[in-house]
Amino acid sequence: MRALNTFIQRWLVFAVAVGVWQLATTAAADPFFPTPWTIATTARDLWFSPAFGAHIVPGVGRMLVGWALAGLIGVALGVLLGRSRTAMSYLGPLFNFMRSVPPPLLVPFFVATVGVTSMQLPTIVFGAIWPVLLNTVDGARSVDATKVETARAFRLSKAQWILGVVLPSAAPKVFAGLRLSLSISLILMVISELVGSINGIGNQLVRAQRDYDLPVMWAWIVLLGVLGYLFNTLLLMVEHRALAWQPRHSAQAKSLATGG
């Protein structure tokens, strides 16, 4: 009963907001702002059409592959650099400079180096890697001194040390970086598809904008919001399951499971 009440309360605000949006757009009768009902019917016809396989699947696939590559590279480099006493002293300024460069500005560079039809993936990886890398470095540095001494006393191998001590200690910050990079990957997926892509959500979004097909444009925008919400929810579930051994995350996992 408590879970049901919490669920209703959480979505009641959303339902009220959509209702106000419906009333406001109906009263305004502005073609640039279609009603939620018009957007919903357009989205239903659009998402469950050949566009799903032609544009949604390739776009989401590029986003997930880029995010996964950024995560793997970021975690691997972050653990190595975080446990080094001198590496970040030399590389820290370079990393801070590179992460300060807005990834969309590098689209022409990737177009010139890898081609206009292949630049989406490197654009996503470049922008999404920094939250994971820097959070992993911070997490790897924060391994408790007691755990370090215990590992030395048991003479753990390098693999046992990294997989059994460093990664579990850095896991909370690694997941924080993964959540940030996930939202960045979604944004960069759209931006990279606006230029030279023959398919994808961004390609269809800019095409609808140029054709002044406002309901279709809003249907793609809503899809991006839905995808962002779903992926973030799934990642939070994985995080709570993976970090259930920590008291704080154990309580959050129970709350998520019950809807509280």
C-alpha positions, 0 to 999 in steps of 0.5 A: 500500500505504501509503495502504491501511494508513493508511486501515485504521488510521484507521477501525480505531479507529472500528470498535472504538468501534462494536463496544464500543458494540454490546456495551455497549448489548446487555448493558444492554438499555436502551430509551433507548440502542438498539444501533448495529445497530438505529440503522443499520437504522432510519437505512437505512429512514428516510434512503432514504424520502420523508423524504429529500425532505421533511426532509433536502433542505430542512434541508440546503438552508437550511444551505448557503444560509445558510452561503454567504450568510454566507461571501459577506457575511463575505468582502466586508465583511472585505476592505473593513474589513481594508484600512481603517485606521480602520473596525475601530477604530470597528466592532470593539467592535460586532462583538465584542458582536454575535458574543458574543450566542448566536444561539439567543437571537435566535430569538424576535427573528427569529420576530417580525421575519420570521415563524416559517416564515422565521426559519431562514435569518437565524438561520443567517446571523447565527451563521455570519457572524462567523468568516468576517468576523473571519478575513477582516479579520485576513487582509486586514490581514496582506498582506505589505508587499512585495506592497503596494509591488509593487502600487503600483509596477505601478499595479494597479486596485482590482479587480486589487489585491483579487482578485490580492493581498488575497484570495490573501493572506487565503485561508488565514484565510478558509478557516479561518473558513469551516470554523468557520462550516460547523459553526456552520451545521449546529448552527443549522440544527437549533436553528432547526428546533426552533421552528415549522418544518414540516420539516427534520431538527431538526423530525423530531428533536424529534418523535421525542423527543416520541414516545419513538421512540428509534431514530429520534431516534438515526438523525437524530443520526447523520445530523447527524454524517455530514453534518458529516463529509462537508461538512468533508471536501469543504471541506478538499479545496477548501481544499487545491486552492485553496491548493496554491500554498502549500508547507504546503497543497501537502504537505497536499493530497498527504497527503489524496490518498494517504490519508496 
